[in-house]
Amino acid sequence: MMDKKTSLKQARNKVPQKQRWRVILKALLLLVWVAAAVIAAQLVVGYLMLWILGRETFLQPVPTAIYSALSYILALVWILFVTPKITVKLKIENETKNGKRLLNGKLAPKVTNREDLGLKGLPTWTDIGLTPVGFIIATLLAAGLVAIFNIFPWFDAEQVQEVGFSIYLTGFEKIVAFLILVVVAPIAEELIFRGWLYGKLRPMLSEKMSDWASMMISIFLVSLLFGIIHLQWNVGVNVFAMSIVLCGLREITGTIYAGILTHMIKNGVAFYLLYVLGIG
């Protein structure tokens, strides 16, 4: 009798266990998909521009800036517009009835909407007020993590970030670099990482674990990927710290507006130090 009860209990536990593994696999696939989209966009745009312009012209400041902008835009378009179509095609046949999307004959929610991306409504005074707070916290957290990593001999906190631009830029080149680094990059990266990725990952994990656990794991995974994508240890640690704060801002406000503004301030300060004061 006891053996039968034990076997029944084990059988019931197998289903949740399988579901948990399914969620973990989906979460990993999301992370890999975003990383692949960003890297593929850089490779496609980079090789295409090299083929059209040649290496010498491509390495000039303005073409390099255009390459950065096009890479962000292509990655963003792929993630926001191509991904839903691929997902639908792989899983179910997409039908319409009276102008509404159906999943297997039932009314279905949109695959990606403004709320998923953290773009609900418009920026508020709360978003603006939290921006300097987020910047200060991100700066302090980054300084703390860099201090910890400094104990490792392979970590070089002073290594200059390679952004593709020379420190010595002309007036026009400086404007182009400013628009790419301080405007385009923060908007695109926030939409991809704290917008789409976090917006998909957080509710997915919350289905199988506590709200607190899903939040912490989502913040860590998004921030870890954001750091890895930058392909440089000191920069990766820095942006990992920033991403933790930006994810926290999304949790507090429900949108990515404060994150975009904080990201812009951080990049703006870096731009001023590097390209105006020449410190780098």
C-alpha positions in Angstrom: 0.0 0.0 0.0 2.8 2.4 0.9 4.6 1.5 -2.3 1.5 2.4 -4.4 1.1 5.8 -2.6 4.8 6.5 -3.0 4.7 5.7 -6.8 1.6 7.9 -7.2 3.3 10.8 -5.4 6.4 10.4 -7.6 4.2 10.3 -10.8 2.5 13.6 -9.8 5.8 15.2 -9.1 7.2 14.3 -12.5 4.8 16.7 -14.3 5.8 19.9 -12.4 9.5 18.9 -12.8 9.2 18.6 -16.5 7.4 21.9 -16.7 10.2 23.6 -14.7 12.8 22.2 -17.1 10.7 23.4 -20.0 10.6 26.9 -18.6 14.4 26.9 -17.9 15.0 25.7 -21.5 12.7 28.5 -22.9 14.5 31.1 -20.7 17.9 29.9 -22.1 16.6 30.0 -25.6 15.4 33.6 -25.1 18.9 34.6 -23.9 20.6 32.8 -26.8 18.1 34.2 -29.3 18.8 37.8 -28.3 22.6 37.3 -28.2 22.5 35.7 -31.6 20.3 38.6 -33.0 22.7 41.2 -31.8 25.9 39.4 -33.0 24.3 38.5 -36.4 23.2 42.1 -37.0 26.7 43.3 -36.3 28.2 40.7 -38.7 25.7 41.3 -41.5 25.9 45.1 -41.4 29.7 45.0 -40.9 30.6 42.7 -43.7 28.1 44.4 -46.1 29.6 47.8 -45.4 33.1 46.5 -45.7 32.2 45.0 -49.1 30.6 48.2 -50.3 33.0 50.8 -48.9 36.3 49.0 -48.4 38.2 48.7 -45.2 39.8 52.1 -45.3 36.6 54.0 -45.7 34.7 51.8 -43.4 37.1 52.6 -40.5 36.4 56.3 -40.8 34.3 57.8 -37.9 31.1 58.5 -39.8 30.8 55.1 -41.6 31.7 53.4 -38.3 28.9 55.4 -36.6 26.4 54.4 -39.4 27.5 50.8 -38.9 26.7 51.0 -35.2 23.3 52.6 -35.8 22.3 50.1 -38.5 23.4 47.1 -36.3 21.2 48.3 -33.5 18.3 48.9 -35.8 18.6 45.5 -37.6 18.8 43.7 -34.2 15.8 45.6 -32.9 13.7 44.9 -36.1 14.6 41.2 -36.0 13.7 40.8 -32.3 10.5 42.9 -32.3 9.0 42.0 -35.7 10.6 38.8 -37.1 10.6 36.8 -33.8 6.8 36.8 -33.3 6.2 35.5 -36.9 8.8 32.8 -36.4 7.3 31.8 -33.0 3.8 31.7 -34.4 4.9 29.7 -37.4 6.7 27.1 -35.4 4.0 26.6 -32.8 0.6 27.1 -34.3 -1.3 28.1 -37.4 -2.1 31.8 -37.3 -5.8 32.4 -38.1 -8.0 35.5 -38.1 -11.6 35.9 -37.4 -13.3 39.3 -37.6 -9.9 41.0 -37.6 -8.8 39.2 -34.4 -5.9 36.8 -33.9 -6.7 33.3 -32.9 -4.6 30.6 -31.5 -6.0 27.1 -32.3 -9.4 28.7 -32.7 -9.3 30.7 -29.5 -8.8 34.5 -29.1 -5.1 35.1 -28.3 -3.2 38.0 -26.9 -0.6 39.9 -29.1 2.8 38.3 -29.2 4.5 41.6 -28.4 2.8 44.8 -27.4 3.8 48.1 -25.9 3.2 46.9 -22.3 5.6 43.9 -22.9 8.2 46.4 -24.1 7.7 48.7 -21.1 6.4 51.5 -23.2 3.0 51.8 -21.7 1.8 55.5 -21.6 4.3 58.3 -21.7 7.3 59.3 -19.5 6.1 60.7 -16.2 7.7 63.0 -13.6 8.4 59.9 -11.6 10.5 58.5 -14.5 12.4 61.8 -14.7 12.9 62.1 -10.9 14.2 58.5 -10.7 16.7 59.1 -13.5 19.4 60.9 -11.4 18.8 58.5 -8.6 19.3 55.5 -10.9 22.5 57.0 -12.3 24.0 57.6 -8.9 23.1 54.1 -7.7 24.4 52.5 -10.9 27.7 54.5 -10.7 28.2 53.4 -7.0 27.3 49.8 -7.7 29.7 49.7 -10.7 32.5 51.2 -8.6 31.9 48.5 -5.9 32.0 45.6 -8.4 35.1 47.0 -10.2 36.8 47.2 -6.8 36.0 43.6 -6.1 37.1 42.4 -9.6 40.4 44.4 -9.2 41.7 41.6 -6.9 42.0 39.4 -10.0 45.3 39.9 -12.0 43.5 39.4 -15.4 41.1 42.2 -14.8 42.1 45.6 -16.2 39.8 48.4 -14.9 41.7 51.0 -17.0 41.2 49.2 -20.4 39.7 51.6 -22.9 36.3 50.6 -24.3 36.5 50.1 -28.1 33.5 51.9 -29.6 34.9 52.3 -33.1 35.5 56.1 -32.9 38.7 58.0 -32.6 39.0 60.4 -29.6 39.9 63.1 -32.1 36.7 63.9 -34.0 35.7 66.9 -36.1 32.6 68.9 -35.3 30.3 66.9 -37.7 31.8 63.6 -36.7 31.3 64.5 -33.0 27.6 65.2 -33.6 27.2 61.8 -35.4 29.0 60.0 -32.6 26.9 61.8 -30.0 23.6 60.8 -31.7 24.7 57.1 -32.0 26.3 56.7 -28.5 24.0 58.9 -26.4 20.6 58.6 -28.3 20.4 55.6 -30.6 22.3 53.1 -28.5 20.5 53.6 -25.2 17.0 53.5 -26.8 17.8 50.4 -28.8 19.5 48.5 -26.0 16.7 49.3 -23.5 14.1 48.1 -26.0 16.0 44.9 -26.6 17.2 44.0 -23.1 15.1 45.7 -20.4 12.1 45.9 -22.8 11.6 42.8 -24.9 13.9 40.3 -23.1 12.9 41.3 -19.6 9.3 41.7 -20.6 9.3 38.1 -21.8 11.5 36.5 -19.2 9.9 37.9 -16.1 6.3 36.6 -16.6 7.6 33.3 -18.0 9.6 32.6 -14.8 6.9 33.9 -12.5 4.6 31.1 -13.6 6.8 28.4 -12.0 8.4 30.3 -9.0 7.7 33.0 -6.5 7.4 36.6 -7.7 10.6 37.6 -5.8 12.6 34.7 -7.2 11.4 35.3 -10.8 12.4 39.0 -10.5 15.8 38.4 -9.1 16.7 35.6 -11.6 15.3 37.7 -14.5 17.4 40.7 -13.4 20.5 38.6 -13.1 20.1 36.8 -16.4 19.3 40.0 -18.4 22.2 41.9 -16.8 24.7 39.0 -17.3 23.8 38.8 -21.0 24.1 42.5 -21.3 27.6 42.4 -19.8 28.7 39.5 -22.0 27.5 41.2 -25.2 29.9 44.0 -24.6 32.9 41.6 -24.9 35.2 43.3 -22.5 35.7 42.5 -18.8 35.8 46.0 -17.3 33.0 47.3 -19.5 31.0 44.1 -18.9 31.2 44.5 -15.1 30.2 48.2 -15.5 27.2 47.6 -17.7 26.2 44.6 -15.6 25.8 46.9 -12.6 24.0 49.4 -14.7 21.6 46.8 -16.0 20.7 45.7 -12.5 19.6 49.2 -11.7 17.8 49.7 -15.0 15.8 46.4 -14.5 15.0 47.7 -11.0 13.7 50.9 -12.5 11.4 48.9 -14.8 10.1 47.0 -11.8 9.4 50.2 -9.9 7.8 52.2 -12.8 6.5 49.4 -15.0 8.2 51.1 -18.0 11.6 51.5 -19.5 11.5 55.3 -19.8 13.5 55.9 -16.6 16.0 53.3 -17.8 16.4 55.0 -21.2 17.0 58.4 -19.6 19.5 56.9 -17.1 21.3 55.1 -19.8 21.5 58.3 -21.9 22.9 60.2 -18.9 25.6 57.5 -18.3 26.6 57.4 -22.0 26.4 61.2 -22.2 28.9 61.6 -19.3 31.2 59.0 -20.9 30.9 60.8 -24.2 31.8 64.2 -22.6 34.8 62.7 -20.8 36.1 60.9 -23.9 35.3 63.1 -26.8 35.1 66.6 -25.2 37.7 66.5 -22.5 39.8 63.8 -24.2 40.0 61.6 -21.0 40.1 58.0 -22.0 
